Amino acid sequence: MKLKKFAAAVSAALMLAVFTAAPALAADEIEVNDDISVSGDYDWTRFANDHITLNVYNNGLYISDGSDDSVNVVSAFEDLTGIKVNYTTYDSNESLYAKLKSGGVSYDVIFPSDYMVGKMINEGMLAELDMDNIPNIAGVGETYLDRSFDPGNKYSVPYMWGTTGLIYNTTMVEEPPTKWADMWDVEYTNNVLMFNNSRDAYAIAAKVAGLSMNPQSVDEITAITEKLKEQKNIVQAYVMDEVFDKMEGGEAAMAPYYAGDAITMIDENPDLAFVHPEEGVNFFIDNMCVPANAKHKEAAEMFINYMCETSVGLANCDFIGYSTPLTAVWEELDDDLKYSEIAYPSQEVLDKAEVFNTLPDDINAAMDAQWSEMKSYEEGGSGWMVVVMLLVAIAISAFNIWRKLRKKSRDNY
């Protein structure tokens, strides 16, 4: 009996060894499942027995996760490598930055946009990447590499790119919007949504004010803040991922958002349409990075390399609708996405687009402070009335307590 158990154990071990060795023997590709195949000349299993859990922190709704019959690229990575993934999400670059800056958290892979990559590099928050562990960066188009926010791509690998634009409900607008300024039209009071992050909101208001999306001074920040205050009574809500439910459900007439997400919303609600406003839009590159305090840097680089595999990039593009920087992925896209004017806009749109620069500290600080002020601003001073009424309520409450104590003191005599 013991001999049979021993023989079975040896047999199982041999089968595991053969399976583990198979990647090294495969000349071209390793098939992980029916949808995902990866390069056969990369050692995907070198951490299989190390009991590693990678903490991956990404924007919400920004990966093919297995929902709606999509491919679950994270579980395929786990099957391929033996590495577990703890995958969590945030709603904006600013939320990501605040979480990492606060300390007490450790992530292995993050997905910041271009300007935030530059900011994090300047503040020593990112680890320099070992590109020997990320050979698939060779598949990234030259357009998306060696950008000013990370010269030489020492700290980042492009993940997706896109533009901002205006999504609108064709049944709720008389004339299709063509400009960012249409979001300031009083005709759409309480029917306009606005970005709930300072950098995107200030970029739009800057174009309406005739300024660059990259403010050059604190005075420009103040001028843009005034423009946002002019819009506030028209805005129904400041949103990030909430935009999906609101626009797909017909709860608002128009909203600015990212082109890739607009494709998803239009698929869910055919009444929706999208336009690149004529004042100019933001062109952005979202990237994969490793924080300076990451616990599993080499395994994190493996994950980044995996995300640049053609089959993985294709699954992500098909599901989220964003634009790929991977040449081989673009070539395999369905024609309706490959030639989409939303995902891959005309040269005319791109020529007028602006890339967010990493802003100086004084301008960033002014933007953060004035954004908070704008969010609490009430036209006509009603914001001060709320404060005054609160103070009055506190005073009345204190007076009533004093009266009760005084009465109790008298009753004791």
Disulfide bonds with the S-S distance in Angstrom:
none
